[in-house]
Amino acid sequence: MNMGYNTNPTTMSGRIASDVELDSRMEANELPYVHKVGKPPKQDLLKEIKTALKETFLSDDPLKPFKDQPKKKKFVLGLQTLFPILSWGRDYSLSKFKGDFIAGCTIASLCIPQDIGYAKLANLDPQHGLYSSFVPPLVYAFMGSSRDIAIGPVAVVSLLLGTMLRDEVDPVKHKYEYLRLAYTATFFAGVTQAALGFFRLGFLIDFLSHAAIVGFMGGAAVTIALQQLKGLFGIKNFTRKTDVVSVMRSVVNSAHHGWNWQTLLIGVSFLIFLIVAKFIGKKNKRLFWVPAIAPLISVIVSTFFVFLTHAERHGVQIVRHIEKGINPSSAHEIYFQGPYLAKGFKIGVVAGLIALTEAVAIGRTFAGMKDYQLDGNKEMVALGSMNIIGSLTSCYVATGSFSRSAVNYMAGCQTAVSNIVMSMIVLLTLFLITPLFKYTPNAILASIIISAVLGLIDYDAVVLLWKIDKFDFVACMGAFFGVVFCSVEIGLLIAVGISFAKILLQVTRPRTALLGKIPRTTVYRNVEQYPGATRVPGVLIIRVDSAIYFSNSNYIKERILRWLTDEEETFKDHPRVEYLIVDMSPVTDIDTSGIHALEELHTSLKKREVQLILTNPGQIVLDKLHASKFADHIGEDKIFLTVNDAVLTFAPKMEQA
C-alpha cells in the first residue's frame, strides 16, 4: 500500500505534523503522526545544582520528618535519629526481651572463645578481645539501627590489623608501643567511619565490588586458617609471613622436631567436633544452638582436660593469663603526635573501611530478610562512634560479625538489646571467669578460629560469578590469590584495583549495539539479541548504551564509524547507507568532549555523504545539544522522539515490509 511518502530529506520539516494538524492529516489518511522534538524549557541552574547535591548526599531525604514541626518536636526527632533506641524503645515489651535474652546468651557463648582467639590474630592479649565485645556492643545498641547485627571483633579485620601493625612495630619487643598504635588505629578507624556517615559519603564503600569482597574474604579465610596451624600443631618457631608458601614451608620444616602430638590430638579432635556441630546446625535449622554453643563446650572440656592431666608440662601451649576486670581507660595511650600518628591514621582508615564494608553488608542482608529499612549513613555514624569510644577503653576495631549475626537472627532476636545482653555476660566473664581460662590450650582457640573462618569461603557465590560474569570471576580470583600467595594488604590492593579497573573499563569502553526492526512491530532492538530483527536498507541504526564523557567519547565516535565501515563491506550489493541513526535513549548525560566527538562524527559522515540522525535524547542531553548549537548544526529536523519516527521520515518504503 502506498502511503504517499516524500523521500526528499530537504522537505523533511514539512513532514513533521504539529498537534493542530494531527486530526486533519489522520482523517485524510496521509502521514502517520511524527512528534516534533523541540527545544526543552530552560532549566534553573541553581535548581539543577540543588537537585544534583540532594540526589548525591540526601537521596533518602533525611530532613523530611523535621519539616513543619515545632522546635521541641524537632529536638526529640533529632535525639531519636542519633539514638534510635529512644524510638523503638517506647514499644519494647517483655515478649521481645525474652527473644533478645535468649539470643544474647547464645551469641555470648559463641563470642567469648572467639574473642580470645581473634585477639591473638591481632597480636594482642586475650582480654582485649573481650573488652571489644563489651563496650562497642553497648554503644551500638543505643546508636545502631540494625535489629540483628551482632557486634565484636572479627577474624578478617583482626588479621588485617595485626598484619599492618606488625609491619610497623614488633609486638613482642615493643609491646607497649604496639598496643598504643593499635588504639590509635582503632580511633582513626572510628573517625573514618563516623565521618563517612556524617558527610553522607557512604556510597564510597560501594566502589569495592561484591566479586572483589568475595575473593578477599575467601583469601583471608584461607590465610587465617593457615596461621592457626601454629597453634594446632604446637609449633613454637613459626614464620611471621602470611603467604601460603612461607606458612607451609614453616610447617613442613618443623615436622621432625617442632610438632607436639598432644597438641595436635587436642586440636584436631575438637576441630572435627566443631565442624560436625556446624554441619548439624546447617542441616537442621532448629538446632542452630548446637554450633553456637560448641566453641564454649570445647573450651570448657579441653581446659578441664589440660587442668587434670597437666598437659602443659608436656609441651601443650596454654593461654596462662587473662587480665581480670573491666576495660581500663586508654585515652592517654593514643598517639596524637609523633611519627606513629600518620602510621596509625593509615592503618585505621584501611581497617575502618574493611570493617565498615562487612558491617553494612551484613546489616543490609538481615534487614532484607526481615523487611525493614537500614540507613547506611546512620550505621556508619554508629559504628564509628563505638570504635572511637572503644579506642578510649582499651578496645580494638570491632564491627558486625556474620557468624554471630546469623546465630543472633536464628536465636530469635527482636532488637539490639541482644547486644546489651551479650555485653553484660562478657562483663561478668571479665569480672568472674577469666582466671578459669588459664589452662585453655591454644590449640582449641586455633580450632575455633578455623571452624569460624571456613564459613567465609563462599563457594556458591564463586560458581555464580563464573556463570554470570567472567570479569567478576577474574576479579574474585585476583583478590583471592593476592591474599593467599602475597599478603592481606596486596590482596586488598588487588581487590580495590580490580574494582576500579572494572568501573574504568565500563566507562571507557561502553557497549554499542546495531539495531534492527522486530517484524510486524515498530520496535527496534539489538540484532544480536533478536536475530529475527531486520536491517533497514540504506539506514544504519546504532544504540549507545552509556553516557558520553571525555573518557569514552573518542571510542564511541570511532566505534560508530567502524560499524558503518563493517556495514558497507558486509552488504556491498545492498543500497548504500545514506542515514546513520544514533539511538540516544540510554545516554544519561554528555559533556563538552562528547559533543565535540559528535561534531567530528558529523563531519566524517558528511564526507561519506551520510546524514546523522539522533533519536530520543534525554532532557539533560538535549539541553546541552541546544546550548552548544549542535542541534542547530545538524538541524532540529534531524532529532526524533523514536527510531521508528526517524525511519518513517527517511525510509518510508520500509513500512511496507
PyMOL commands that set and color helices and strands:
alter all, ss='L'
color gray80, all
select helices_A, chain A and resi 9-15+19-27+45-57+64-66+71-82+85-91+94-121+126-131+135-143+155-168+175-198+202-207+210-227+229-233+244-253+261-283+285-287+289-309+311-314+331-333+339-370+376-391+402-410+417-439+442-456+459-468+470-485+488-508+553-570+592-607+619-627+630-634+636-638+643-650+652-656
alter helices_A, ss='H'
color red, helices_A
select strands_A, chain A and resi 150-152+399-401+512-517+524-526+539-544+579-583+611-615+639-640
alter strands_A, ss='S'
color yellow, strands_A
deselect
rebuild
show_as cartoon
